[in-house]
Amino acid sequence: MTIAAEARTNAGRRFSWSGVARALPDGSVAFRIPYASGRNGAVDVVLTLDDGARRLPLQVADADVLSGRVVSVSLDRPPAGDR
């Protein structure tokens, strides 16, 4: 599983960050991400998850990142647009 952050600053600079992890026997994967999705001060960030079969957008709030909160996401069901 791969998680990626594509960021663009208010000055137009772009940078990216990504992480890769293997699933545990129960199918869960854990990532620690440095950026929330959406507007982060002067930076806009788009987060995506890629399980090898599809790439899905991920919404994580700034408060969740700052507090180190665990955010659970299920890839068991297809997103509404895939049904």
Residue pairs with C-beta under 8 A, 6 or more apart in sequence:
1 20
1 21
1 22
1 23
1 29
1 31
1 49
1 50
1 51
1 52
2 18
2 19
2 20
2 49
2 50
3 18
3 19
3 21
3 31
3 33
3 47
3 48
3 49
3 50
3 58
4 16
4 17
4 18
4 19
4 47
4 48
4 50
5 16
5 17
5 18
5 33
5 34
5 35
5 45
5 46
5 47
6 14
6 16
6 45
6 46
6 48
7 14
7 15
7 16
7 17
7 35
7 40
7 43
7 44
7 45
7 46
8 14
8 43
8 44
9 15
9 42
9 43
10 42
10 43
11 42
17 33
17 34
17 35
19 31
19 32
19 33
21 29
21 30
21 31
22 29
23 29
32 68
33 47
33 60
33 65
34 65
35 43
35 45
35 47
35 65
36 45
36 47
36 60
36 61
36 62
36 63
36 64
36 65
37 45
37 46
37 47
37 57
37 58
37 59
37 60
37 61
38 44
38 45
38 59
38 62
39 45
40 62
46 57
47 57
47 58
47 59
47 60
48 55
48 56
48 57
48 58
49 55
49 56
49 58
49 73
49 75
50 56
51 75
54 82
56 75
56 79
58 73
60 71
63 69
64 71
